[in-house]
């Protein structure tokens, strides 16, 4: 294989970067979260330009691209200098929650690209750890082989529905999909759909009015969080500002879909999904609180959305990361989603690791 070159430079021309990123994206594909549709609006939220990591072949053709933000995180009172891939370290901004995170890379080249990327990253020098949030377990395995200590910051499971496999089994509607589920989930879904149908016809409609859609979704999304003393995503100004910017480009191109489920004209479920390269990525929802606990608005809304995409040409309906029970009830296991730190043996991390071991030793 031809040797790979790599460099790390500040982004000085976002328009030029957009052209360069889109050329590589067109050639290699990649997950939605590494598309310019996502990355472009994310850059617009940054206070300072990120650093561009570029891996090229012997002819200067891009093999992989990634963007790093420098941040100082305080842990146990210690200042930890970080290089963060495609996020910021600022909680309100990172609430947009990137997944399938890695370098945008040619298929089959991820390991080689990461090894090449470490040369300029090591030379940069001014960091204690590299943080990659939302990586898959496959990417995490590659990162574990880069010669640095690795610490798991967070980890969760994911789930998805293989729409192509369902079609091959002859499934074309919600009933056929539901028949493939476990006994308890089948029973709950069929009863709930029957009860909703007593109100009138079940429908799933696309929504074009973004502000109305998010007002409706947000009302029910926030009610759920307020019931447990918290605040949901739609109450986060940074979160909503990012998505309004992103949707302005993505919605007309069909890379975002806003779906509303209703029965007899009464809405009960809202889904905000991404649609990219054959994958439908469930991202955010709002569901009515029903007095009758036999009504399962979330299960029914997802079943209707899966039926909608069964009748289309999507290959995967992806619930993405989260340990929510309904995801594993409605889908099959997908990759683990992991946030990792690649750590140098710096004095500040040596002190932190000693503190962590002492805490573990004295914990009952």
N, C-alpha and C positions, 0 to 999 in steps of 0.2 A: 504494500500500500504506500502511496506517495506520502512523504512527510507532511504534517500539518503545521502551519504557522498560526500564531495567535497574538492578539494585542488587546490592551485595555486603555481606552481613551474617553475623555469627557464628550458627551453629546453636545455639539455646538450648532447643529443644523437639523432641526426636527423634521423638516420637509424632506431633506436628503435621506435621513434615516428611514422615513416612511417608505420612500421609493425602494430603498435597499431591502428593508424588511419584507415588503410585499413581493419582491422578486424571489427571495428565498422561500417565503410562504407558498407562493404559487408552485414552486418546484418541489417542495417537500411535504406540503400539507401541514399536518400538525393539529393539536387540539385547539378548541375555540379560545381558551385562555392565553394561548400564545399567538393568536391572530392579531393583526394590526387593529381590527375592530375593537379588541379589548385593550391592547397595549397602548394604542394612540391616546385614547381618553385617559388612561392611567398616567401617562407621562404628563398630560396637561394638569394633573392634580399636584405635581411635585413642586416643592419650593426651590429646589436647586436641580440642575441637570444631572441625570444619572450617568454612570460610566458604562460605555458599550464594550462588551466582551465579544470579539469577533474571531472566529476560527476559520482559516482559509486553506485551500489546497495550494499546490505548487504554482498554479496559474493565477492565483489571487481570487479564485471563485469562493464565495461564502459557503462554508459547510455548516456553520452554526453561529447563532447570535443570541446574546442575552444582555439584560440590563441590570446593573447593580446599583443599589442605593446605600450610601454610608450612613450609619446610625450608631448612637451610643445608648445601649440599654443598661439600666441600673438593676443589678440583681444582688440581693443580700448586701446592698450598699456599695457594691463594686461597679465601676464603669467598664462595661464590656463593649469594645469596639467591633462593630459588625459590618459585613458586606452582605446585603440582603438581595436575593434574586427576585425581582418583580414584586416586591412589596417594600414597605417603608419603615416598619417598626412602630408607627403611630396607630394605636388601636382603632380609632374612629375611621381612619382611612383604610386600614387593612380589613375592616369588616366586610369589604366586598368579596373577600375569601377566594383567592385564586386556588384552582385545583389543576391536576395534571401538569404541575409546574416543573420545568427543566429548561435547558437551552432549546431554542427553536433549531431543529437539527434534521439533517437528511436521515431517512430511515436506515437503521443498522449502524449508524455512526455515533450514537450517543456516548458510548463508553470512550471511544477514541477522542471525541470532541471534548469531553470533560477532562481527560488526561492532558490534552493540549491546553485547555483553558487554565489549568493550574499553574502553568509557567508564568504568565503575566500577573495572575492573582498573587502568587507567592512573592513576585518581585515588587508588587505594589507595597507590601510591607505593613501598611497602617491598619491592621485588623487583628483581632483575636479569634474571631470565628466567622465562618460563612453560614448564613441561614438560608435554607431552601424550604419554604412552607408549601404545603399542598403537593408534595411529590408523591408519585406512586411507589409501591414497594419495589417495582423493577428499577426505577431511578435511584431509590434509596440504596439498593444493592450495588449499583455502579458507584455511588458516592462513597460507600464504605470501603472501596478499594483504592482510594486516592491517597492513602498514606497519612491521613489525619485522624485524630480521635473523632468519634461520631457520637453525638448525644441526641436521643429522641426527645424533642420538645413536646410533641403531641402525636396522637395516632388514633385513627378511626377506621371503620370499615366502609364499604360502599356496596351498592346493589344496582342491578340493571335488568331490563327485560330484552331478550333477544328477539326482535320482531321478525328477522329473517327466518329464524328457526320456527317461530310460530306459523308463519306463512307456509313453510315447507310441510308442517303438520296439518295444513288445511284450515288454520284459524284465520278468520277474516273479520270478526266482530268481538264485542265485549263478552258475549256469552261463551264463545269458544276460548277466549283467553282465560276467563274466570274458571272454566272447567279444568285448566291446568294447575290451579292453585291448591294449597292445602285445604283440608276439609273445613276447618274453622273459618278461614278467610273466605272460602267459597260461600259458606252459609251466611256470614255477615254481609257480604257484598250483595248476594242475591236478595236477601230480605230487605236490605237498605234500598236497593234500586226499586224493588216492588213498592215499598212505602213512599218513596219519592214520586214514583209514577202515579200514585193516587192523587197527587196534587195537579198532575197534568203531564204532558210529554216531557221526557228528559232531553235536554239539548246541551251541546257544547258549541259555543260560538267564539269566533275571533273578535277581538276588540280593537278598534282603531283610535279611540279617544284615550290617549295615554293618561292624561290628568284624571279623568273620571275613573279609569281602571285602577290606578294606584290609590285614589281616594277610597274606593270600595275595598280593594285588597287590604290597604293599610288599616282601615277601621277594624277588620276582623283579625288581622295579623297582630296588631297592637293589643287588642282586647285579650288575646291569648297570653301575651307576655305580661300584661298588667295584672292578670289574674294570679300570677306567681311572683308579683312584686318586681318585675323587670321592665325593660324597654326593648322593643323589637327593632328590626333593621330599618323600617320606614320612618322611624323617629330620628334617625341619624342623618343629619344634614349633609355630611360628607358622602355618605353612601348614596343618597338620592341624587346629589349633584353629579356624581360619577355616572350613574345610570341614565340620567336625562341626557347627558352629553353622549354617552355611548349609543343610546337608542336612536338619537337623531340620525345616525348613519346606519345602524344595524337594522332597524325596523323596516325601512323601505327596501332593503336588500333581502328581507326574509330571514335574517339571522337571529331574530328575536320574535317570539310569538307571545301574545297576551290572550289567554283563554278564560272564558267564563262559563261555568256549568249552571244550569237552571232546571227547575221542574215546574211546569205550568206557568212559566214566565217569572218565577221567583228565583233569583240567583242564590246559590249556596256555596260556590267554590270558585276560586280564582288562581290561575297558575301563570307564572312568569318563567318562560323557558327560553333556552338558547337552541338554535338549530344550525348544525355545522357538519358538513361532510358525512352525512348519513346518520348523525347522532342527534338525538333530542335530549338536551340536558336540563333536567328540572332544577330550578334555581330558587324560586321564592313562591310562597303560597299564602292565601288567606281563606279561611273556611268559617261558615256560620256556626255559632254554638246552638245546638239543637236541644230542646228540652227532652225529647224522646231519644234515649241513648241507643236505641236500635238504629237510628239514622247515623250513618258514617259518611259525612260529606267529603272527607279527604280521600277515603278509599274509592268512593264513587267518582269523584272528579278525576282521579288518576286513571281509573278504568276507562272512563270516557275518552281521556286523552290518548291512552294506549290504543283504543279502538280507532280513533281518528288517524293515528299514524300507521296502524296496521293497514288501513285503506290507502295510505300513501306509499312513499318509497323509502321511508326511514329504515335504518338497519337496527338501531339500538335506541331504547328509551332508558335513559340513564338517570337514576335517582341521586347519583354522586355520593359524596361522603356524608356520614352521619350514622349513628347507631340506633336511629329510630326503628322501632319494631315493625312499623308498617312497610318500611323499605324491603326488609328481608321477607315479609309476608307476601309482597306483591312481585318481588323480583328474585334473582339469583345472585350469589355473591360476586362482587367485582374486586378490583384491587384494593388493598389497604391504602389509605391516604395518610401521609406522614409528614410532619414538620421536623426537619433535622438541623442540627448544628454541626459543622465540620470545624474542629477546634485545634488551634495551635497549642503548643506547650508553652504558653506565655505566663509570666508571673501572676497576673490577675486571675487567670483560669486555674492555675495551680492552687491559689488560695481558695477559690470557689469550690474546687473539687475536694479539698481537705474539709471545708465546711460542710459540704454535702455528705461526705462519709461520716463525719462526726455526728451529724443530725440523724443519719440512718442508724448509727450505733446506739444512740441513746433513746431512739423511738421505742415505745413499749411494743 
